[in-house]
Amino acid sequence: MADRHFIAFWNLENLFDTEDAPRSGGLDRRLAADLKGWDAAVLDQKLGQIAQAIAAMDGGAGPGILGVCEVESAGVLKRLVQKLGSRKWGFVHAEGLDARGIDTAFLYRRDRYKVDRKKVFTHFVMRRTYTRDILQAGFATAAGRSLVLLANHWPSRSGGQFESEPYRMTAAETLAHWHTRIHEEQGEDIAVLAMGDFNDEPFDRSLVHYALATNARDRVAGRPGSGPLRVVRRFLNLAAPLAGSGEGTYFYGGQPNMLDQILAGRALVTGSAGLRLDGPMSILRPPGVTGRPRPFLRPALRGGIQADGFSDHHAVGVALVED
């Protein structure tokens, strides 16, 4: 019987440590206003809400691996793992250089997956200063199948969508370069899955022309030719079919945006890695949430926390089967 793996991604909306947590590099001063009132009780409440939603994913089975972004530290991830309870969870995290101190990471079931710590890499995209990161981690299933995951949090649209677009193009080009490098080092039949909050839509230039993500399955499935000028490795954008459908993972001005996406490499499309896609990408809503996301917010914001909130983004997920 084929083994099934449910892989998801979620922007956890400013999952910071407590207001008085030690911070370096002037972060304590930059975040002072935002984190006013963000104490241990508020953090515990937020973690409880997040853990509840994670446990409900995939029909209550929970994900095998969950990529996340907007987490401040390993300490916060440890507390989240504790909130998840009896499941044997581990995490992969690299301390970032983002101006607000928020990072990408992976949570994973240690009883189902092993992580090769020698195959964990991170890269910080430059704006005027370091901002956001791409985190790569190599996982192995119980049967020994390899899966390379890349968690992304691309630069925001702050300052204007088109004014900030070149920064996302830089991140996208970096992702495409990493995709090529992975195959050069681990072979054409390695399974690669990129996920993240890309802060662009599936049909924006950053995804299509720079990350080389397409909705055309046949363009991804074709085996690359030999020679550097003919080798083009594309992603299949699993979020593309949902774009423009009225669905969204993030809402701005009342309008849905498909900013959170999952991109699959060739070997997952063809099944040549021993792992293959099993159905489309789905938007994962927390229990009791319909339509747009229900944010948790921060005490410092007008209106304060929403006790029944989770995040200002919906999660996304996809199933893989192992032959």
C-alpha positions in Angstrom: 0.0 0.0 0.0 1.4 3.4 -1.0 2.4 5.7 1.9 0.8 9.1 1.9 2.5 12.4 3.0 0.6 15.6 3.6 2.9 18.7 3.2 1.6 22.2 4.2 2.7 25.8 4.5 1.4 28.6 6.8 2.3 32.2 7.5 1.8 32.4 11.2 1.3 36.2 11.4 3.9 37.7 13.6 4.6 34.8 16.0 6.9 36.7 18.2 8.5 35.8 21.5 7.3 37.8 24.6 7.8 41.5 24.8 10.7 41.2 27.3 12.5 38.4 25.4 16.2 39.2 24.8 16.9 40.6 21.3 20.1 41.7 19.6 20.9 44.2 16.9 18.4 46.8 18.1 15.4 44.6 17.4 14.1 45.4 20.9 13.9 49.1 20.0 12.4 48.6 16.6 9.7 46.2 17.8 8.9 48.0 21.1 5.7 49.7 19.9 4.4 46.6 18.0 5.0 44.2 20.9 3.5 46.4 23.7 1.4 44.0 25.8 2.7 40.9 24.0 3.3 38.9 27.2 3.5 35.2 28.1 -0.3 34.9 28.4 -1.0 36.3 25.0 1.8 34.2 23.4 0.4 31.1 25.0 -3.1 31.9 23.7 -1.8 32.4 20.2 0.2 29.2 20.3 -2.9 27.3 21.4 -4.9 28.6 18.5 -2.2 27.8 16.0 -1.7 24.3 17.4 -5.4 23.7 17.2 -5.5 24.6 13.6 -2.4 22.5 12.7 -3.9 19.4 14.4 -7.1 19.9 12.3 -5.2 19.9 9.0 -5.7 17.0 6.5 -9.0 16.0 8.1 -7.6 15.9 11.6 -4.6 13.8 10.8 -2.3 16.9 10.8 0.5 17.5 8.3 3.6 15.3 8.1 5.7 18.5 7.4 4.6 22.1 7.8 6.6 25.0 6.4 6.1 28.2 8.3 7.1 31.9 8.2 6.9 34.9 10.5 8.3 33.1 13.5 10.8 35.0 15.6 13.0 32.3 17.1 13.7 28.7 17.9 12.4 29.3 21.4 8.9 30.1 20.0 9.0 27.0 17.8 9.9 24.9 20.9 6.8 26.2 22.6 4.7 25.5 19.6 6.0 21.9 19.5 5.0 21.5 23.1 1.5 22.8 22.3 1.1 20.1 19.6 1.3 17.6 22.4 1.7 13.9 22.0 2.9 13.9 18.4 6.7 13.6 18.0 7.5 16.9 16.4 10.8 18.4 15.5 11.8 21.6 13.7 14.3 23.0 11.3 15.1 26.7 11.8 17.8 29.2 10.8 18.1 32.5 12.6 17.4 35.2 10.0 18.5 38.8 9.3 15.1 40.2 8.6 14.6 43.8 9.8 11.7 42.6 12.0 13.4 39.4 13.1 10.9 37.0 11.5 12.1 33.7 10.0 11.1 30.7 8.0 11.2 27.2 9.4 9.8 23.6 9.1 7.9 21.6 11.6 8.0 17.9 11.0 7.0 14.5 12.5 10.2 12.9 13.8 8.6 9.5 13.8 8.0 9.7 10.0 10.9 11.8 8.7 14.6 12.3 9.1 16.4 15.5 8.4 19.9 15.6 7.0 21.4 18.6 8.9 24.2 18.8 6.3 21.6 19.6 3.7 20.0 22.6 5.5 20.8 26.0 3.8 19.4 29.5 4.1 19.8 32.6 2.0 18.7 36.2 2.9 17.4 38.4 0.1 18.8 41.8 0.0 16.8 45.0 -0.1 18.5 48.0 1.4 19.2 45.7 4.2 18.7 41.9 4.6 15.0 41.0 4.4 13.2 37.7 4.4 14.9 34.3 3.7 14.7 31.1 1.7 15.3 28.0 3.8 16.2 24.6 2.2 16.0 21.3 4.1 16.5 17.7 2.9 14.1 15.1 4.4 14.0 11.3 4.1 10.8 9.2 4.5 10.8 6.0 6.5 11.3 4.1 3.2 14.3 6.2 2.4 12.8 8.4 -0.3 14.4 11.9 -0.4 12.4 15.1 -0.5 14.0 18.6 -0.7 11.8 21.4 0.6 12.3 25.1 0.2 10.4 27.5 2.5 10.0 31.1 1.1 9.0 34.4 2.5 9.6 36.9 -0.2 9.8 40.7 0.3 6.5 42.4 0.9 4.6 44.9 -1.2 5.3 47.6 1.2 5.9 50.9 -0.7 3.8 49.7 -3.6 3.3 46.4 -5.5 5.3 47.5 -8.6 7.8 49.6 -6.7 8.8 46.6 -4.6 8.5 44.0 -7.4 12.2 43.9 -8.2 13.0 42.6 -4.7 10.6 39.7 -5.3 12.1 39.1 -8.7 15.5 38.8 -7.0 14.1 36.2 -4.5 12.5 34.3 -7.4 15.7 34.2 -9.4 17.5 32.9 -6.3 14.9 30.2 -5.9 15.3 29.1 -9.6 19.1 29.0 -9.1 18.7 26.8 -6.0 16.3 24.6 -8.0 18.9 24.1 -10.7 21.7 23.6 -8.1 19.7 20.9 -6.3 19.3 18.9 -9.5 23.0 19.3 -10.4 24.0 18.0 -7.0 21.3 15.3 -6.4 20.2 14.3 -9.9 17.2 14.9 -12.1 15.0 12.5 -10.2 15.2 14.2 -6.8 11.8 15.4 -5.5 11.6 19.2 -4.9 8.8 21.1 -3.4 9.0 24.9 -2.9 6.4 26.6 -0.7 5.8 30.0 0.8 4.3 33.4 1.1 5.5 34.8 -2.2 3.7 38.2 -1.8 2.9 37.9 -5.5 0.2 36.1 -7.4 0.9 32.9 -9.4 0.8 34.8 -12.7 3.0 37.7 -11.7 6.3 38.1 -13.4 8.4 37.0 -10.3 6.8 33.6 -10.3 6.4 33.0 -14.1 9.6 34.6 -15.5 12.0 34.4 -12.7 11.1 31.4 -10.5 10.0 29.6 -13.7 6.7 28.4 -12.2 4.0 27.5 -14.7 0.5 26.0 -14.8 1.5 23.9 -17.9 2.2 20.4 -16.6 3.7 19.2 -19.9 6.3 22.0 -19.7 7.4 20.7 -16.3 7.3 17.0 -17.1 9.7 17.2 -20.1 13.2 16.0 -19.2 15.8 18.8 -19.5 18.2 18.6 -22.5 21.9 18.5 -22.2 24.1 21.6 -22.3 23.7 24.7 -20.1 21.8 26.7 -22.6 19.0 24.1 -23.0 18.6 23.1 -19.4 15.4 24.8 -18.0 14.0 23.3 -14.9 10.5 24.5 -14.2 8.1 24.3 -11.3 4.4 23.3 -11.6 2.5 26.1 -9.7 -0.2 24.2 -7.8 -1.8 27.4 -6.7 -2.4 28.6 -10.3 -5.7 26.8 -10.8 -7.2 28.7 -7.8 -6.0 32.1 -8.9 -8.9 34.3 -10.1 -11.5 31.9 -8.8 -12.6 34.1 -5.9 -10.4 32.0 -3.5 -7.5 33.5 -1.6 -5.1 32.9 1.2 -4.8 36.6 2.1 -7.3 39.4 1.7 -6.4 43.0 1.0 -9.0 45.8 0.5 -11.6 43.1 0.7 -10.2 41.2 -2.3 -8.7 37.7 -2.2 -5.0 37.2 -3.1 -3.3 33.9 -3.8 0.0 34.8 -2.1 0.6 31.5 -0.5 1.6 28.8 -3.0 3.2 25.4 -3.4 5.5 24.7 -6.4 6.3 21.1 -7.5 9.4 20.1 -9.3 9.5 17.7 -12.3 10.1 14.5 -10.4 7.0 15.0 -8.3 5.0 15.6 -11.5 6.3 12.4 -13.3 6.7 10.3 -10.2 10.3 9.5 -11.1 11.4 10.2 -7.5 9.2 7.5 -6.0 7.0 10.2 -4.7 4.3 11.9 -6.8 1.6 14.5 -6.4 -1.8 13.1 -5.2 -4.4 15.7 -6.1 -4.5 19.5 -6.2 -3.3 22.0 -3.7 -5.9 22.9 -1.1 -6.5 26.0 1.0 -6.6 25.0 4.7 -8.9 27.0 6.9 -8.8 26.7 10.7 -11.8 25.2 12.5 -14.8 27.5 12.4 -13.2 29.8 9.8 -14.9 30.3 6.4 -14.0 32.8 3.7 -11.3 35.2 4.6 -8.6 34.5 7.3 -9.3 35.4 10.9 -6.1 37.2 12.3 -5.0 37.0 15.9 -3.5 40.5 15.8 -1.4 42.1 18.6 -2.4 44.0 21.7 -0.7 47.2 20.4 -3.1 47.4 17.4 -6.4 49.1 17.6 -8.9 46.5 18.7 -6.3 44.3 20.3 -6.1 40.6 20.0 -8.9 38.4 18.7 -9.2 35.5 21.0 -10.7 33.3 18.3 -8.2 34.4 15.7 -5.3 32.4 14.1 -3.4 34.2 11.4 -4.1 36.8 8.6 -3.1 34.1 6.1 -4.7 30.7 5.3 -2.5 27.7 5.1 -2.1 25.6 1.9 -1.4 22.0 1.6 -0.8 19.1 -0.9 -0.6 15.3 -0.6 2.1 13.2 -2.0 2.1 9.4 -2.3 5.1 7.2 -2.1 5.2 4.2 -4.5 
